[in-house]
Amino acid sequence: MATLTPSGNHPAMEIADVDGVSISGILFDAGLGSPSLLVVGPQGSSGDHSANPTALFDLSCRVGGAIPKAQASNCFMINSNNVIMDNVWIWRADHASDTTWTGWDVNPSDNGITVNGNDVTAYGLFVEHFEKFQTEWNGERGSTYFYQSEIPYDVPSQAAWKQPSGENGYPSYKVGENVTTHSAKGLGVYSVFSKAANIELENAISTPASPKIDMYNMVTVWISGQPEQIPTSINHVLNGRGDKADNHTGPGNPSFLVS
C-alpha cells in the first residue's frame, strides 16, 4: 500500500471542511509524535456535506512496529460532518519484527479514532490496541455497521489503565456523554493480556443513557491472558450489562448482548 509518514509533529494528511473528497488505498504510518495522522476538517467544522460527502475507504493506520519509537496521540480525527468510512483498520502495534520497537512506553498512542463531526457513518471499522479509547464518538447521529476491536495486549498494570473516574480500563467503543443520538450494529470487543498482571476492563462499550442511542448485537470474548492463572477479564458488554468474559469462561464462552 502507498504509505504516508509525517516527518515532524504534524498530521500526515489534512482535509479541509469541503465537499466530496475521496481517500483510498493508503497506510498512514506514525512518525515521532503527531497529534493525529489523518485530520478530516479543522476543529469546529460545521459545513453540511450531505449532498456530496467525503469518503474514506480501504485505509489503514499504524502506530509503531515499522519505525523505532513511533508515536501519535490519535490516528484519525474526523471533525467534518457527513463523512462515510468503509473498511478502515486502525492499529497500535503490540508486536513487531524488532521487539524493542513496541511497548506501553515505547510506542504510546491514546485513541485510535475520534469522531467529532455529525452524521458520520462507518461500515467495517477495526480499531486495536490503543492505550485509552479505541473509538471515541462525540458527534451526533453517528452510525457504525460492524465493529471489531481488541483492547491493548500490553497493559502493564491496572493502575496504568484506569480512567480519571476510577473505572478500570477504557471502553473500546465510547459514545460521548453529551451525545443524544447514535446507532451501532454488530460490535465485537476482545481481550488478550500479555503481562503478568490482574487486569480488568469494566465495560467494553459505553454510551450515555438516551432513548435515541441504539446498540445492537454486541459480543465480548476473552481470548487469552499470560499466565492464565492470573485473573483478567472484560466485566460487562455495555454500561454494566452483559456477563463477564474472563479466564474462567475462556475463549469458547463469549458474552452476548442483543440490545
N, C-alpha and C positions, 0 to 999 in steps of 0.2 A: 504494500500500500504506500502511496505517497505519504511522506511523514514531515510534519512541521514541528520544529523545536525552537522555542524562543531563545534568543541569545542573551537576554537580560531579564530583569524582574518586571516583565510586562507580558500581556497575552500573546499567544501565537497568532490569533486572528480575532479581529473585532468587526462586527457588522453593525452598520447604522440602523436606526429605527425607521426602516423603509419597507416598501412592498417587495414581495416576490423574489427574494434571494434563495437560491438552491445550493446547498453544500453537500457533497457526497464523496465517498471513497477516500477519506483522509484519516490518518492516525496522528493525533495530537500527542506529542511526547514531551513530558515535563523537562524543563531546564533546571535552573538553580534557585527558583523562588518566585514564580509568578503568582499573583493573587488568583487569577483564573487563566485557563488556557484558551477557551473559546468564550467570547462575550458577544451575546446577541442583543443589541440595543444598549444604550447607556442607561445608567441607573435613573429611574423615574420615567422611563419611556411610556408614552400614553397613546401612541398612534393606533388607529383602527385598521388592521390589515386583513379583515375577514374576507374581503373580496379577492385578495391576492396574497396569501400568507407565505412566510418564509418556511422552507422545508429543509430539514436536516435528516439525512438518511445514509445508512451504511457508513457510520462514523465510529471511530474508537478513540479512547483517550487512555493514556498510561502514565502513571506517576512512579518512576523508579523501575529498576530491572534492566534497563538498557544503558542508562547513564549513571555513573557514580554520584551519589548524594543528590539525586534528582528530587526536587521539591516543588509543590504547588499547593496553595491553600484550598483550591477548588478546581475541578476540571471544567465543567460547563456552567456558565452563568446566563440564564435566559431572562432578560428584562423586557423584551418586546412582547406584545400581545399577539395571539393567533398563530403562534409557531406550531408546526407539526413535526414530530420526530418519528422516525421509523427505523428500527434495527440500530440501536445505539448501545455500544458496550463501553463502559467506563470502569477503569480498574486501577487500584493502587497495588503495586507489586508486593506480594508476600513471599516471593522466591525469585531467584534469577540464576543464571549460569555461574555468576560470581556471587557467592552468598554474602560477601561484605557490602554489596550494593543495596541490600534491603534490611529493614529493621524498624522498630517502632520510632526510634530517634534518628534513623538514617535517611529514610525517605518519607517524612511525615506529610500528611495531607488530611485536612479536616473533613471536607464534604466532596462527594462525587459530583452531584448536580444540584444546583439551586435554581428554582423557578420562581421568579417574581412577577412575570407577566400574567395577564388574564387570558382565559380561553386557549390555553396551551394543551396540546394533545400528544400523547406518546403511545406508539404501537411497538411493543417489543423493546423494553428498557431493561438493561442489565447493568447493575452497579455493585461493585465488590470491594471490600477490604479497607475502606476509608476509616479514619480514626474517630469520627463523630457520626453525623448523619450520612448515610449513603445517598439518600434523596431528601431534600428539604423543599417543600412545595408551599410557597406563600401567596401565589396568585389565585384569583377566584376562577371558578368554573373550569378547573383543570380536569383532565381525564387521562387515565392510563389503562391500556389493554395489554395485559401480560407483563409481569414484572418478575425478574429473577435476581436474587441478591444473596451473597454470602457476606456475613459480617466479618470483621478482621480476625485473621488467624492468630496474630502475634501480640495480642493484648498481654502486657507483662504482669498486670495485677488489677484487681478490682478498683483499687484507689486511682489508678491511671485511667480508668474507663468508667467515670461516674459523672452524671450531669450536675450542674450547679444546684439543682433542686434536691440532690441526694439520691435520685433514682439511679439504679445500677444499669449501666450501658446506655447506648444511644439507639433509639429505634432506627431500623433501616429505612423505613418509609415514614417521614414525618410531615404531616399536614399542619401548617402554621396555625397558631392559636387564634388568629383573627379571621381565618378563612371560614366562610359560611356555606359554600357550595363546592363540592368535589365528588368525583366518581372514579373508582378503580375496580377492575375486574381481573381475577387471575393473578394473585400475588404469592410468591414463594420466597421465604427467608430461611437461610440455612446456617448452621454453625459448625465450624471446625476450630478448635482451640489447641494451639501447638505448644503453649508454655505450661509449665507445671504450676498452675495456679487455679484456685477456685473462682471461676468467672461466671457471672450471671448477666443475661440481658432480660430486663423486666418485661418489656413489650417489644415485639418485633415491628409492630405498626402502631402509630399514634396519631389520633385525629382529635379535633375539638368535638364537643357534643353539639351537633346541629342536625336538625331533621333533613337538611339538604345535602348531607355528606353520606354517600352510599358506597360501601365497601363490600365486595362480593368474592367468594371463593378464594379463601386465603389458607395457606399452609405453612407450618414451620417444621423443620427437620433437624435433629441433632445428628450430624454425620460422624464426627469423631472428636476425641479430646485426648491429649497426651499429658501424663499417663492416664489411662481410662479410669483408674480407681479414684482420682480426684474429681469431685462433683463439678460439672459445668452444665449450663442449661440456658434455654430460652423459656422463660416462665409463663408468658402469655402471648397469644397471637395479636390481639388488638385491644388496647385500652383495658387491660385487666381481665379480658375474656379469652377463653381457649385454654386447653390443657397444656401442661408443661411438656417440653421436649428436652430430654436430658440423657445422661449416660446410663440411666436405668431403663428408660423406654427404648433407647437405641435407635439406630438408623431405620429399622424396619417398622417403626411406630410413629409416624408423623402426627402432628396435631392439626386438625382441620377446623375451620370456622367458615360457615357458608356466607353469613352476612351479619 
